[in-house]
Amino acid sequence: RKSLVPTETDELTVDTSSDEHGRPLIKASICCEDRSDLLPDLIKTLKDLRLRTLKAEITTLGGRVKNVLFITGEDQEEELDGGEEYSISSIHEALKAVMEKSSSGDESASGSVKRQRTNNNIL
């Protein structure tokens, strides 16, 4: 099992596997700068792709965050069967856009970063 501690390097991986019943399962791991709108952006992106999160492991440390998401299609059999390669690449590109938005940061802040606690509930 890989470490859940965020690293200093931005990382994105998207892998496929299957659950205990043989249904398709996607594991996406994102490591980037933490920001208050990161989770809402991830949720919106997954909804736009018609995916749902089965499990999320989120770790923050020193202004960095690592999200490990276990996701599947809204209709598991229809979403991922047959077009799996396209689905994985589109998921990777969409999550990369969310991560890059994070790494570009707010340039108008002129280098000063204020840390703020947020409480995000994911249903």
C-alpha positions in Angstrom: 0.0 0.0 0.0 1.3 3.4 -0.9 1.8 6.2 1.6 -1.2 8.6 2.1 1.2 11.4 3.1 1.2 14.3 0.6 4.5 14.8 -1.2 6.0 18.1 -2.3 5.5 17.0 -6.0 2.2 17.3 -7.8 1.1 13.8 -8.8 -1.9 12.3 -10.5 -2.6 8.6 -11.2 -5.7 6.9 -12.5 -5.8 3.1 -12.4 -8.5 0.5 -13.0 -9.3 -2.6 -11.1 -12.5 -4.4 -10.0 -14.3 -4.7 -6.7 -14.9 -8.0 -4.9 -17.9 -8.6 -7.2 -15.9 -8.1 -10.4 -17.4 -4.7 -11.2 -15.1 -2.0 -12.7 -13.5 0.3 -10.1 -11.3 3.3 -10.7 -8.7 4.5 -8.2 -7.6 8.1 -8.7 -4.8 9.6 -6.6 -4.2 13.4 -6.6 -1.4 15.2 -4.7 -1.3 19.0 -5.0 -1.4 22.3 -3.1 -4.4 22.4 -0.8 -7.1 25.1 -1.5 -10.6 25.7 -0.2 -12.3 24.9 -3.5 -10.4 21.7 -4.3 -13.0 19.3 -3.0 -16.0 21.1 -4.5 -14.0 21.2 -7.9 -13.3 17.4 -7.6 -17.0 16.7 -6.8 -18.2 18.8 -9.7 -15.8 17.2 -12.1 -16.8 13.6 -11.1 -20.5 14.5 -11.4 -19.9 16.0 -14.8 -18.3 12.7 -15.9 -21.3 10.8 -14.4 -19.1 9.1 -11.9 -19.7 8.6 -8.2 -17.2 8.2 -5.3 -17.4 5.0 -3.3 -14.6 5.9 -0.9 -12.3 8.9 -0.4 -9.1 9.0 1.6 -7.9 12.6 2.2 -4.7 13.6 4.0 -3.4 17.1 4.4 0.0 18.2 5.6 1.8 21.6 5.4 -0.5 23.1 2.8 -0.4 20.0 0.6 -3.2 17.5 0.2 -3.4 13.9 -1.1 -6.8 12.6 -2.3 -7.2 8.9 -3.1 -10.7 8.4 -4.6 -12.3 5.1 -5.4 -14.9 5.8 -8.1 -17.3 4.0 -10.4 -19.8 5.0 -13.1 -23.3 6.0 -12.0 -24.5 2.9 -13.9 -21.5 0.6 -13.4 -22.0 -1.8 -16.2 -22.9 0.8 -18.8 -20.3 3.5 -18.0 -17.1 1.6 -17.9 -17.6 -1.5 -20.0 -16.5 -1.3 -23.6 -15.2 2.3 -23.5 -12.8 1.9 -20.6 -9.7 3.4 -22.3 -11.6 6.5 -23.3 -13.1 6.8 -19.8 -9.8 6.5 -18.1 -8.2 9.1 -20.3 -11.1 11.5 -19.9 -11.0 11.1 -16.2 -7.2 11.7 -16.1 -7.6 14.8 -18.2 -10.5 16.2 -16.1 -8.6 15.6 -12.8 -5.4 17.0 -14.3 -7.3 20.3 -15.1 -8.5 20.4 -11.4 -5.0 19.8 -10.2 -3.5 22.4 -12.5 -6.0 25.0 -11.4 -4.7 24.2 -7.9 -1.0 24.5 -8.8 -1.5 27.8 -10.7 -2.8 29.3 -7.4 -4.1 32.8 -6.9 -1.5 35.0 -8.5 -3.1 38.2 -7.2 -2.2 37.2 -3.6 1.3 38.4 -4.3 2.9 35.5 -2.7 1.2 35.7 0.7 -0.8 32.6 1.6 -3.3 32.6 4.4 -4.3 29.2 5.8 -7.9 28.7 6.5 -9.7 25.8 8.1 -12.6 24.4 6.2 -15.1 21.7 7.1 -16.2 19.9 4.0 -18.8 17.2 4.3 -19.0 14.7 1.4 -22.1 12.6 1.1 
